[in-house]
Amino acid sequence: MEWQYVILFMFVSLIVLMLTGLPIAFCFFAVNIFAGYIFFGGMIGLERFYGSMYSTLISFIFLPIPLFILMGEVLFYSGLAPILIKTLDKWMGRMPGRLSLLAVGAGTLFSTLTGTSIASVAMLGSALVPEMEQRGYKKPMTMGPIMGSGNLAMFIPPSGLAVLCGALAHASIGRLLIAIILPGLLLAALMAAYIIIRCLIQPDLAPSYEVSRTSFSVKVREFIKYILPQSIVIFLVIGVIFLGIAGPGEAAATGAMGVIVLALCYKKLSWQAFMNAVMGTVKVTGMLFLVIASARFFSEVMAFSGATAGMAAIVKDIQLSPMMIIIIMQLIVLFLGCFMDPPSIMMITIPIFIPIVKFLGFDLIWFCVLLLINIEIAMITPPFGVSLFVMKGVATKDTTMVDVYKAGFPFVLLSLLAMALIMIFPKLVMWLPGIMMRFR
């Protein structure tokens, strides 16, 4: 069978199954069973699929994913988030869009403790939306900053999606986890700048209010008590990788232990909360690992059928600049983001895109960072962005989905701006991994 028909068969089958309402992980699993049976010759294909699943899921490379998810679940169920937000709030002055900036600061802070955007958006929304509404903040300055900053969790380590992306692309996970730090901080800075500028132009979006004064000594004491210990967790995840002390798997284990100890020290982790965190981790990890196993076999089918080589040959003959091809890839991902969740987008695109990226001579780490930013946009892209529905769930009752869509749109544009800057200035991605390699 010609490779064009292989791709057509797999994608049409996938779309048909998705339209039935079946969970996407099961859709991919079913398509792989059919593809293995047809293209590898009956039962041999099914045995090969089983072997591929087994060899994939016993790989040590995927260990950080459940541990990073556990960090976020412990943060969510222990109730540490409100304490951190209150401490950070005391350091905020009378700035335009004060509470919106607090959302960005807290989202950046949470991103060093949780690897899941959904948990971050839920925590920020539950903690900040009621006060924002009470202070007269309009919906664009209430929901938009929370959704945008909540999605930073997939950039600043720990990031389960970064691990998944690196594993599927066969890129260095350690370098990728370090490479996403500056883009994450860049995006946070763009959000903060946007909030300040827009609130200066339209003060009615975020009315100013009297802020109770807190003595400097109290600020320092609470910073040392609640914020500074978090730097230990940051070192346990990022520092040990950067210094070459441990790999991503060991760093994820030390980070998870650090968050658990932190919650215990603040007497915020009950046995019930811990069990809820573990069960939440098992549920998310199980579904995610099913997608991972399916993605690996999907790549094998593509290679066996000649689709990978065929697409590389087409790219070779296309009269377009390499950067224009990269842009077209990003537009495809942006479109898929309107209808699919991040793991599914990765599964579909990475097996197709990575051979082309290698052929064009681009750095895989740089491309993976672009892909992660684009997939972050998918979380707040209508009609099916996951963060949109999480935000709707914690917003006030009079909030419509149209309100949520409008609030998220400026932050989609900010993410696109960040992508453009990274395309123009690749050093934003490659600088920290370069230092890490020289340091070692």
Buried (B, 14 or more C-beta within 10 A) or exposed (E): EEBBEBBEBBEEBBEEBBEEEEEBBBBBBBBBBBBBBBBBEEEEBBEBBEEBBEEBEEEEBBBBBBBBBBBBBBBBBBBBBBBBBEBBBBBEEEBBBBBBBBBBBBBBBBBBBBBBBBBBBBBBBBBBBEBBBEBEBBBBBBBBBBBBBBBBBBBBBBBBBBBBBBBBBEBBBBBBBBBBBBBBBBBBBBBBEBBBEBBEEBEEBBBBEEEEEEEEEEEEEBBEEBBEBBEBBBBBBBBBBBEEEBBBBBBBBBBBBBBBBBBEEBEBBEEEBBEBBBEBBBEBBEBBBBBBBBBBBBBBBBEBBBBBEBBBEEBEEEEEEBEEBBBEBBEBBBEBBEBBBBBBBBBBBBBBBBBBBBBBEBBBBBBBBBBBBBBBBBBBBBEEBBBBBBBBEBBEEEBEEEBBBBBBBBBBEBBBBBBEBBBEEBEBBBBBBBEBEEEE
